[in-house]
Amino acid sequence: MKTTHWNTQRGIRSTRRRAAGTALLLATAPSVLTAACTGAGQATGGDAAKPIDLKGTTVEYWTWNPAAHPESVAKEKLMADFGAKNPHGVNVTLGAPAGGGAAAYEKIVAAMTAGTPPDMVDGWHFYMSDLFRQGATVDIDVELKGDNDWKRARPAIYPNVLEGLTWKGRLFGIPINSSHFGMYYSPNFLKRVSLAAPPPKGWSWDQFTDYARKASQPPDVTGYDDQWSYSRTGMMALANGHRFMNKEGTKFSCNSPEALEAVEFQMNLIKQGLMRAHDGSANGGYSEKLPDGKVVFQFGVAARVPDWRRRGIDFGTCYYPIGPKNREKVSATHGEAYCFAVFKNKDAKKQTAAFQAALWVTRPASGLVMAREGATPPSYKSSIEDASFQAEFKKDGELWPFYDLISGFVPMPNFPGFGEVRTALDKKILEIWAGTVSVRDGLAEATRLGQQRLDEALK
């Protein structure tokens, strides 16, 4: 585990103990948070808040992704900025567990079980909701009631982001950024056949197929490639008007007519030679081939942009084409909403200092830090609509589409246990690609698995 220190020599605790199943709650955690920041390091609780001297307090913070990941680099810069500028004398020690995703969650749960969790973590919203359900982390709105910085920041959060970070009416994290998806294309392949860049928004599946047919050179250069997984296949379903959850948050679905049509559309691309077929290997043989000049269109995520620019890869960013059942003709995207989750702690200083560090991300200047270092789309209107942010990024054709898509961001389902559901869905969709199960049967089984876990979470 990499450890980075700012104004401190304190090391990161480590644990080799692995949690089995759902972790027990921290034995040392109080039933309610005893203190939180109220403006300048004050404790909450009652009418009269008492100031807390935070000078020299160190926050132990674990990032979700490995240290070299662009989003982790951005958060490291953010915490360095906080360490240098915060008026309370708070220090932050950062650890970056190897792996990320489910592996990061398991390390966090193992530390909880051992009674040695960090003070603060960030991560995907559906794993953070699981920590909250276990009672390990705090209710943000309850603990920051009366905090002036939070009063300023909360109305500036995109409503769809807030929805993704709310479970049973309670906010379990302070929003940071979202990792949602667009599409990359090869400008060279389009220019070679005299095709203009894809329309900014609203182009259709028929237009997309026409572009893919004209610009590809099967079998060496395909028109479109993508990993057959829940998140990637889900983008085509969203583009066709499908939604995985109902508005009430009680129904999960992968097999609506819109979703069925989206998968059939991609199966037809394979039949036409415009998309690579399953090669019989464990993951179907997918890899990102745009950097190698082997595909015209592929799935895109903002964190790729800094790396691809450094490597000199020629690419453009566009929106997913709109399917025929998307009657509103509005571009949508999905992905993970990242948030800071603060652990319950008997040490009021630790908890209050962790809130101070987490709230640093709500500043428009912090949104610039995150975008510059990690290309991450901020979760705050106040950041994206800030004049400095607009001046720097609005004319950036490779990054701006991701920032523009935040208004159409549909966070993946946030119910506790969805991380395991997503893994199961990935396997089911891969079976459809391999031809071992029909589209209809595969999506029906995926829906059953998701609904079963959602029902358990709602009990």
C-alpha positions, 0 to 999 in steps of 0.5 A: 500500500502506498502511503503519502504524507503531508506535514506528518510522519504518521504511517498507515496502519495495515491489516492482513485479516480478511473479512468473511461476509458482512463485517461486524461494526466497529466496537469502538464506534459511538452510536452517534457522531460526537462531534463534527465541523461547524465552520471553523472546527466546532463540535455539533450537538445541542444549541451551543457548539463548542470549538475544537482545536484541530491543530496537529490532528492527522486524518488517515485517508484511503483512496479507492483506486491504486496510487497511479490511477488518474483519479487517485493522483487528483485526490492526492493533489487535492489533499496536498492543497488542503494540507497546505491551505486549511486554517485549522492545522489539519494534516492528512496521511493518504494510503492507496490500497492496491486493486481498487473496486471490490478489492478495495472494499474488501480491504476496508471491511477487513480493517473495520473487522480488525478495529483499525479502519482509516478515518475517511475513505472514498469510493464507489457509491454502492460500496459506500452505501454498504458501509453505511448500512453496517453502521460504520460511517456517519449520516452526512446531513445529520452531522453537518447540520449547521455547518456553514461550508455544507450549507453553501455546498449542498445546494450546488450538488447535482440532484442526480448525484445526491440521489445516487448517494442517498440510501433510505433517505439518508446521505452517506457521503460527501460527493467528489466526482463521477466516473461516467462514460462517453464514446471515443472515436478515431479521427483518422479513420473518419477523415480517410473516408471523408466523414465529419466528426460525429454530431455533438448530440442526438445522432441515431443508431442508423447514423452510427452504423453507417459511420462504422460501416464506411470507416471500418476495414474488417476484420483488422479494423472493426467499426465498434468494440466494447467489453460485454459487461453490465456497465458497457452494454448498459450504455447502449441500453440507456441510450435507448431509453432504458433505466435499471431502477424505477423512480421509487427505487424498488424495482431493478430491471435489465430486460425491458423492451429497450434493453432487449433491443439494445443488446440485439442491436449490438448482436447485429453489429457482430453479424455484420462484421462491425464488432468483434465476436466472442473469441472463446476466452474467459473475457471474450477477448476484448481489449481497447484497440483504439490506441493500436489503430484497430477500431473506429469507435469504443467506450470512453471514460474521462480518466483516459484522456490525460494518459492518452494525451501523454502517449500521443494517441489520436482520438476524439470524444463523442456521445453515444448514439440515440436508440429508437425508443429514446423518445426524449432524444436526450443523451444519458450516461451512467457510472460510479458516483465517488464520495468521501465517507467518514467513519464513526470515531470516539475521537471528536478531533479525528472526526471533525478533521475528517469532515474538514478534509472532505469538505475541501472538495466542495470549493470551485478551486478544488474542482479545477484541481480534480479536473486538471490532474485527473480529468474527473467530472466534479459533482458540483454545479458551482465547479463546472459553471465557475468562470475559470472552469468554463474558460479552461475546459469548455473548448476542450473537445476531448474532455468537455463532453464528459463534463457536459454529460453530468446533467444526464448522469444516472448513477448505477443502483446504490443499494447495498450489495449491488457490487456483487450484483454487478459482478454477477451481471457481467458474467451473465452478459458475457454468456450472451456474447458467447452464445451460451444463453439467449438474449431474452433468457440471459437478461431475465436471469440478470433481472431476477438476480438483481431484484433478489438482492434489492429486496434483501437490502430493502428489508 
